[in-house]
Amino acid sequence: QVQLVESGGGLVQPGGSLRLSCAASGSIFSIYYMGWYRQAPGKQRELVATSTNRGRIIYADSVKGRYTISRDNAKNTLYLQMSSLKVEDTAVYYCNAADSDGTSAGWGQGTQVTVSS
């Protein structure tokens, strides 16, 4: 199992920026995919961005051009740089790790991102 701890959420005005971090520990050798998901009130959890340990990255259409996912393998840390934030980006953001078959190896506890004026 993999333990994931997110940080970096908070309150930001529309148009602002935030950077989320996700530190991984435990059975990190099994990790192939690492990604960010989000869940807004009353909505299902949705994929935001994911990356493989070979550098393949996928973004949701709603965040393309505004969000950047990156990994520091030496620090076992995943980042999400969010720019040009919109009110509709408000959600709890979760970090996820999965093996090469896509089987989840763990979820973080979530970090709240609120975009409001």
C-alpha positions as CSV (number, residue, x, y, z in Angstrom):
1,Q,0.0,0.0,0.0
2,V,1.0,3.6,-0.7
3,Q,0.5,6.5,1.7
4,L,-0.2,9.8,0.1
5,V,-0.3,13.2,1.8
6,E,-1.6,16.3,0.0
7,S,-0.9,19.9,0.8
8,G,-1.2,23.3,-0.7
9,G,-4.9,23.9,-0.9
10,G,-6.6,27.1,0.2
11,L,-8.7,30.1,-0.8
12,V,-7.8,32.0,-3.9
13,Q,-9.4,34.7,-6.0
14,P,-10.5,34.0,-9.6
15,G,-7.6,34.3,-11.9
16,G,-5.1,33.3,-9.1
17,S,-2.8,30.4,-8.8
18,L,-2.1,27.6,-6.3
19,R,0.3,24.7,-6.2
20,L,-0.6,21.4,-4.7
21,S,1.8,18.8,-3.5
22,C,1.4,15.1,-2.9
23,A,4.1,13.2,-1.0
24,A,4.2,9.4,-1.4
25,S,5.6,6.8,0.9
26,G,5.3,3.1,1.5
27,S,5.3,0.7,-1.4
28,I,6.3,3.3,-3.9
29,F,8.1,0.8,-6.2
30,S,4.6,-0.3,-7.3
31,I,3.6,3.1,-8.5
32,Y,3.2,3.6,-12.3
33,Y,0.4,6.2,-12.5
34,M,0.1,9.2,-10.2
35,G,-2.6,11.7,-10.7
36,W,-4.9,14.3,-9.3
37,Y,-8.7,14.0,-9.0
38,R,-11.3,16.5,-7.7
39,Q,-14.7,16.3,-6.3
40,A,-17.0,19.3,-6.1
41,P,-20.1,19.3,-3.8
42,G,-22.9,17.2,-5.3
43,K,-20.7,15.9,-8.1
44,Q,-18.8,12.8,-8.8
45,R,-15.0,12.6,-8.4
46,E,-13.3,13.4,-11.7
47,L,-9.9,13.1,-13.2
48,V,-7.9,16.3,-13.4
49,A,-4.5,15.1,-14.6
50,T,-2.4,12.0,-14.5
51,S,1.2,11.1,-15.3
52,T,3.1,7.9,-15.7
53,N,6.6,7.2,-14.6
54,R,7.6,7.2,-18.2
55,G,6.4,10.8,-18.6
56,R,3.1,10.4,-20.3
57,I,0.6,13.0,-19.2
58,I,-3.1,13.4,-19.7
59,Y,-5.2,16.4,-18.7
60,A,-9.0,16.8,-18.4
61,D,-10.2,19.2,-21.1
62,S,-11.5,21.6,-18.5
63,V,-8.0,22.3,-17.1
64,K,-5.8,22.1,-20.3
65,G,-3.6,25.1,-20.7
66,R,-4.2,26.2,-17.0
67,Y,-2.9,23.3,-15.0
68,T,0.5,21.6,-15.0
69,I,1.2,18.2,-13.4
70,S,4.8,17.2,-12.6
71,R,6.7,14.6,-10.6
72,D,9.9,14.7,-8.6
73,N,10.8,11.0,-8.5
74,A,13.8,11.7,-6.2
75,K,11.4,13.2,-3.6
76,N,8.5,10.8,-4.4
77,T,6.4,13.9,-4.8
78,L,3.7,14.9,-7.3
79,Y,2.7,18.5,-8.0
80,L,-0.2,20.3,-9.6
81,Q,0.4,23.9,-10.6
82,M,-2.9,25.6,-11.1
83,S,-3.2,28.9,-12.8
84,S,-6.0,31.1,-14.1
85,L,-8.3,29.5,-11.5
86,K,-12.0,29.7,-12.0
87,V,-14.9,29.5,-9.5
88,E,-15.8,26.1,-11.0
89,D,-12.4,24.7,-10.1
90,T,-13.6,24.8,-6.4
91,A,-13.4,21.2,-5.1
92,V,-11.6,18.8,-2.8
93,Y,-8.5,17.7,-4.7
94,Y,-7.2,14.1,-4.2
95,C,-3.9,12.5,-5.1
96,N,-4.0,9.0,-6.4
97,A,-1.4,6.4,-7.1
98,A,-1.9,3.3,-9.2
99,D,0.1,0.4,-10.6
100,S,0.7,-0.4,-14.3
101,D,-2.7,-2.2,-14.5
102,G,-4.5,0.9,-13.2
103,T,-5.3,-0.7,-9.9
104,S,-5.3,2.0,-7.2
105,A,-2.6,1.7,-4.7
106,G,-3.8,4.5,-2.5
107,W,-5.6,7.9,-2.1
108,G,-4.7,10.9,-0.2
109,Q,-7.0,12.5,2.4
110,G,-7.8,15.4,0.0
111,T,-7.1,19.2,0.1
112,Q,-9.7,21.9,-0.3
113,V,-9.3,24.4,-3.1
114,T,-11.8,27.3,-3.0
115,V,-11.9,29.9,-5.8
116,S,-14.0,32.8,-4.7
117,S,-13.9,36.6,-4.8
